Amino acid sequence: SSGINAEYGGSTDIPDWCHVEAGTPCDFTTAPSSEALCKLQAKSPIVHAHKITSPVLLLLGAKDLRVPPSQGLSLHRLLRARGVESEVRWYPEDCHPLKSVATAADVIIHTHLWFS
């Protein structure tokens, strides 16, 4: 689950991306303006999570520098609290691409099981 949020710029290896996607100025010499924070908030997937009604399988690499895994865990908690079926597959030794052989095998197996 990738997301844009007000703190995201400080917790990703591509901090300018969230500003480009939100259409806000990318200036790391000053704090974002109130207007920029509102735009970032409006683009954040967690703000739209209340619209999710379908079951969600989250595949999270604990070492992900691109999308903080805490965002996926937050989405999972929110969905469960709303009664939406959600499962987290946690890969402690993987990062954003989930590319180790063991992880890739687990992803294939559990994605198949999820949709079966």
Sine and cosine of phi, psi and omega as CSV:
sin_phi,cos_phi,sin_psi,cos_psi,sin_omega,cos_omega
0.00,0.00,0.94,-0.35,0.07,-1.00
-1.00,-0.02,0.44,-0.90,-0.03,-1.00
-0.47,-0.88,0.40,-0.92,0.08,-1.00
-0.91,-0.41,0.81,-0.58,0.11,-0.99
-0.55,-0.84,0.14,-0.99,-0.10,-0.99
-0.87,0.48,-0.51,0.86,-0.01,-1.00
-1.00,-0.06,-0.13,0.99,-0.11,-0.99
-0.85,0.53,-0.62,0.78,-0.02,-1.00
-0.82,0.57,-0.48,0.88,-0.01,-1.00
-1.00,-0.04,-0.04,1.00,-0.09,-1.00
-0.80,-0.60,0.38,0.92,0.02,-1.00
-0.73,-0.68,0.35,-0.94,0.05,-1.00
-1.00,0.09,-0.03,1.00,0.08,-1.00
-0.75,-0.66,0.92,0.40,-0.13,-0.99
-0.89,0.46,-0.41,0.91,0.01,-1.00
-0.96,0.29,-0.39,0.92,-0.06,-1.00
-0.85,0.53,-0.72,0.69,-0.06,-1.00
-0.89,0.46,-0.57,0.82,0.02,-1.00
-0.94,0.33,-0.65,0.76,0.03,-1.00
-0.88,0.47,-0.72,0.69,-0.02,-1.00
-0.90,0.43,-0.56,0.83,-0.02,-1.00
-1.00,0.06,-0.20,0.98,-0.03,-1.00
0.96,0.28,0.52,0.85,0.01,-1.00
-0.94,-0.34,0.39,-0.92,0.01,-1.00
-0.88,0.47,0.65,-0.76,0.01,-1.00
-0.97,-0.22,1.00,0.10,-0.04,-1.00
-0.77,-0.63,0.96,-0.28,-0.05,-1.00
-1.00,0.02,0.15,0.99,0.04,-1.00
-1.00,0.02,-0.22,0.97,0.03,-1.00
-0.67,-0.74,0.32,-0.95,0.07,-1.00
-0.95,0.32,0.51,-0.86,0.05,-1.00
-0.87,0.50,0.58,-0.81,0.04,-1.00
-0.94,0.34,0.22,-0.98,0.06,-1.00
-0.86,0.51,-0.64,0.77,0.01,-1.00
-0.90,0.43,-0.69,0.73,0.02,-1.00
-0.90,0.43,-0.65,0.76,0.03,-1.00
-0.89,0.46,-0.63,0.78,0.04,-1.00
-0.90,0.43,-0.66,0.75,0.03,-1.00
-0.91,0.41,-0.67,0.74,0.03,-1.00
-0.88,0.47,-0.70,0.72,0.01,-1.00
-0.87,0.49,-0.69,0.73,-0.04,-1.00
-0.90,0.44,-0.47,0.88,0.00,-1.00
-1.00,0.03,-0.16,0.99,-0.06,-1.00
-0.95,0.32,0.79,-0.61,0.02,-1.00
-0.84,0.54,-0.52,0.85,-0.04,-1.00
-0.89,0.46,-0.48,0.88,0.03,-1.00
-0.92,0.39,-0.47,0.88,-0.04,-1.00
-0.98,-0.18,0.08,1.00,-0.07,-1.00
-0.88,0.48,-0.44,0.90,0.00,-1.00
-0.90,0.45,-0.27,0.96,0.01,-1.00
-1.00,0.09,-0.22,0.98,-0.07,-1.00
-0.98,0.20,0.84,-0.54,0.06,-1.00
-0.85,-0.53,-0.32,0.95,0.01,-1.00
-0.99,0.17,0.48,-0.88,0.07,-1.00
-0.85,0.52,0.55,-0.84,-0.07,-1.00
-0.78,-0.62,0.78,-0.63,0.12,-0.99
-0.96,-0.28,0.87,-0.50,0.00,-1.00
-0.96,-0.28,0.80,-0.60,0.02,-1.00
-0.93,-0.38,0.95,-0.31,-0.17,-0.99
-0.86,-0.50,0.80,-0.60,0.13,-0.99
-1.00,-0.02,0.83,-0.55,-0.06,-1.00
-0.89,0.45,-0.42,0.91,-0.03,-1.00
-0.98,-0.19,0.35,0.94,-0.01,-1.00
-0.92,0.38,0.87,-0.49,0.05,-1.00
-1.00,-0.08,-0.27,0.96,-0.05,-1.00
-0.99,0.14,-0.79,0.62,0.03,-1.00
-0.85,-0.53,0.94,-0.34,-0.03,-1.00
-0.81,0.59,0.81,-0.58,-0.02,-1.00
-0.85,0.53,-0.40,0.92,0.04,-1.00
-0.86,0.50,-0.47,0.88,0.03,-1.00
-0.93,0.38,-0.65,0.76,0.06,-1.00
-0.91,0.42,-0.65,0.76,0.03,-1.00
-0.91,0.42,-0.61,0.79,0.05,-1.00
-0.90,0.44,-0.68,0.73,0.04,-1.00
-0.89,0.45,-0.69,0.73,0.02,-1.00
-0.85,0.53,-0.75,0.67,0.00,-1.00
-0.88,0.48,-0.69,0.73,-0.01,-1.00
-0.89,0.45,-0.71,0.70,0.00,-1.00
-0.89,0.46,-0.71,0.70,0.00,-1.00
-0.88,0.48,-0.65,0.76,0.01,-1.00
-0.89,0.45,-0.49,0.87,0.01,-1.00
-1.00,0.00,0.04,1.00,0.03,-1.00
0.99,0.12,0.24,0.97,0.04,-1.00
-1.00,0.01,0.75,-0.66,0.03,-1.00
-0.89,0.45,0.77,-0.63,-0.02,-1.00
-0.51,-0.86,0.66,-0.75,0.04,-1.00
-0.74,-0.67,0.63,-0.77,0.07,-1.00
-0.93,-0.36,0.78,-0.63,0.20,-0.98
-0.96,-0.28,0.87,-0.49,-0.13,-0.99
-0.96,-0.30,0.81,-0.58,-0.03,-1.00
-0.89,-0.46,1.00,-0.08,-0.14,-0.99
-0.90,0.43,-0.39,0.92,-0.04,-1.00
-0.97,-0.26,0.13,0.99,-0.06,-1.00
-0.91,-0.42,0.26,-0.97,0.00,-1.00
-0.87,-0.49,-0.51,-0.86,-0.14,-0.99
-0.86,0.51,-0.73,0.68,-0.06,-1.00
-0.97,0.24,-0.15,0.99,-0.02,-1.00
0.74,0.67,0.84,0.54,-0.20,-0.98
-0.96,-0.29,0.00,1.00,0.04,-1.00
-0.93,0.38,0.42,-0.91,-0.04,-1.00
-0.87,0.49,-0.72,0.70,-0.01,-1.00
-0.89,0.46,-0.67,0.74,0.02,-1.00
-0.92,0.40,-0.71,0.71,0.00,-1.00
-0.85,0.53,-0.67,0.74,0.03,-1.00
-0.90,0.45,-0.70,0.71,0.00,-1.00
-0.90,0.44,-0.66,0.75,0.03,-1.00
-0.87,0.49,-0.72,0.69,-0.01,-1.00
-0.88,0.47,-0.74,0.67,-0.03,-1.00
-0.88,0.47,-0.77,0.64,-0.09,-1.00
-0.97,0.25,-0.45,0.90,0.11,-0.99
-0.93,0.36,-0.67,0.74,0.06,-1.00
-0.87,0.48,-0.74,0.67,0.02,-1.00
-0.88,0.48,-0.62,0.79,-0.01,-1.00
-0.87,0.49,-0.66,0.76,-0.06,-1.00
-1.00,-0.03,-0.02,1.00,-0.02,-1.00
-1.00,0.04,0.00,0.00,0.00,0.00
